[in-house]
């Protein structure tokens, strides 16, 4: 393919992309395929001879699209959002064309320099303390990582390196392996799995801290475990605070934790992967209060700031001599700051704030709908764009409801566990989600819930009359409690019947 | 920006990209800017209000392009190539539009499944042993990583995990930290810096093995150090072999090393980041002989197989219970296999082989030009697309020549050190490099070399007559030897003068 053909095919692809996104609502949000579906649709080996572009393009709808989960459909409410915007896509086309590998200044000066300035722009949008910015001095400041997982690992490794040097300064005879074998890191029991993995990779103990009723780590909990661990001869060195946990978007109390970490010379890293983008709004910025105690801070503009994946932001305070810019796993890197530059300019700070506020508003709207239905409960404070909710009933009943929702393929959700309870997560994800989608999603969920309860009731009345007898002796007021009663009596036949029929 | 505007802007961007690539030869390959050039060209903060797309696009030529090192210019011969093709760029546009995050099968089945099949296609192209393929059993097989750095780290961590389990099976009382403190990994003294870093991150000793006159690690060298280390109570567990080293594209002798590693239960990982792509050609496949002894194998299609960055291939043998698919640093991942699918189909195996052969042919052509010039020598076997060469003279003289080459901005090269010698690396990089560019590059280098030698001669004849006197007593036959004689006599004034004038 030469440049002339690329002009033609590229424009066709632009139209395909625009068509795909304009009509994404018409596609089923979650695919019907079974594991292994794709292998039989394409040859077992690469072709010897070149194929035509037409043949390849034809296969997008035949092979790929039937197996795509459409993350940018306004019916997608699973996981957390992943960012998606036209300006970011345009910038990514440019990034691909320049195709430089920015592993050093000389490898492409514009790549290194735009990144430094864009991360300062971002730091200023977040009103980070001055010593988190690069400015013209270049001591603090940020670097783009691929993901929050990498950022957490890098922060932990930097902290590990720092504590080893600190201890060896006083005890030159202590070996690195000996020191590392005594190190202990901490995170919330709500923290993302990548935090635990960072500990595994770094070869250090990682303890999960208990959280309070709001799923937040509090100062007292940390203080307690630090005393125990120091008494046991361990060396606490790293605390990974989460702002906006994956299960419920809970916030560790960094205004309490930060001063403890500072006093105890523990590196405090903040993982705000999802929530971080919201801090550009003054009304959400207080959630970041306490950042001034942190040693490093990370969030993913590729989640909620309209900058397509991958683009994770990590910055660290300038008082450290360690520069995180030398702490990266990959050496090569794309010219990712172009995406930030295009997005920040074409939305402007006000446009970005409006986007965050719209998503939070939609979550609040969904919360109101849930609260208005007596059969349901809200399982965690709705602070940003995530609503955790459930049937007032057993875990199995909620699991069945979720299976039916996802089996219906109209919308897509994933669950979480909160304090032992099976909870449904409704995350506002797509850029194009509007009030009508949220209303439609709720009416769909509500309808499936009614159906489920009706079936359960029929099932109970037909095949579990002995349990109904039991219920007459108890203050059972609704069918959910029937179901719970069934379960607590050890007879789970109704639920099991349902589960088998729904998979 | 809505879809309608994206249609328009996207097509404009396609044209911009095509224009850029069609005319890339006219751009100076290496930029003129000084560090810090960019900050003053753009505002200190993100704009409050949205800007127009026109304003952003205008700044590409004003702000970005003056600071770009043009990796895809046919005058770029630095580092190693980074892949770049129109089919890969088209696929990447689609990847951005789908914008799924493929961290699990359900998160987007097509993303997981196409990746598995594409890596099998690739494994078959390379004629890897059957147990490196996923097939329908799914035990071996590959996964796309971002970079070779990540792949090496992952392999080392998997090996670390395996050895710890193995030892603990026999000695349940030995702690993980105790075992890790005794571990030792090995690589070539020519290995990439990321291998050493993998050891640092994994918290294990990493020893660099000496290489032979061809810059290859040999079996005897490994055998020797293993005996010493076992005698010292250490536990050898990992050997990272390099096929195609960064400095000179040398090949560790894996047919000797592999059997030793297997006998000693050492995980052998092969890093073939650059050279791996060439193994799709039958005539280069013998360089991979010995892979049957390896536990894992990695190379970067994003270097030399026309699949734009990032796309690094790692696979491992199916007899391991550890699945590397669970060993990734980032959780999120783009739909990167689309790029492989487009490229493999639109080039066909024959097209890809022709591309590799063309680059190797161009390197051989350059080698012939160098060998025909008595002033120069070839510093390492030219096996693939890299030529290491130098003046027959001092390191300083070669350093000066390289500075003049890069200062002239017509072509761009980087150096390496080989056995203490300063060597120039000429790597065939761009897809569009043709014979005429190589001829032009050599004639330019040759011209600068003549200029440099003439200046040196003038300098010597004018200001160092006392040394010329010395030369008359010695069998000095050319001006390079004059320069060497100057240096060996401790009078480096000529060279220093040159260095100051050229920076």
Interface residues (C-beta under 8 A of the other chain):
Chain A: X1 X2 X3 X4 X5 X6 X7 X9 X10 X11 X13 X14 X15 X16 X17 X18 X20 X21 X22 X31 X33 X35 X36 X37 X38 X39 X42 X44 X45 X46 X47 X48 X49 X50 X51 X53 X55 X56 X60 X63 X64 X65 X66 X67 X68 X69 X70 X71 X72 X79 X82 X84 X85 X86 X87 X88 X89 X90 X92 X93 X94 X96 X97 X98 X99 X100 X101 X105 X106 X107 X108 X109 X110 X111 X113 X114 X116 X117 X120 X121 X122 X124 X125 X136 X146 X147 X149 X150 X153 X157 X175 X176 X177 X178 X180 X181 X193 X194 X201 X202 X203 X302 X308 X309 X310 X329 X330 X331 X332 X334 X338 X341 X342 X344 X345 X346 X347 X348 X349 X350 X351
Chain B: X1 X2 X3 X4 X5 X6 X7 X9 X10 X11 X13 X14 X15 X16 X17 X18 X20 X21 X22 X31 X33 X35 X36 X37 X38 X39 X42 X44 X45 X46 X47 X48 X49 X50 X51 X53 X55 X56 X60 X63 X64 X65 X66 X67 X68 X69 X70 X71 X72 X79 X82 X84 X85 X86 X87 X88 X89 X90 X92 X93 X94 X96 X97 X98 X99 X100 X101 X105 X106 X107 X108 X109 X110 X111 X113 X114 X116 X117 X120 X121 X122 X124 X125 X136 X146 X147 X149 X150 X153 X157 X175 X176 X177 X178 X180 X181 X193 X194 X201 X202 X203 X302 X308 X309 X310 X329 X330 X331 X332 X334 X338 X341 X342 X344 X345 X346 X347 X348 X349 X350 X351
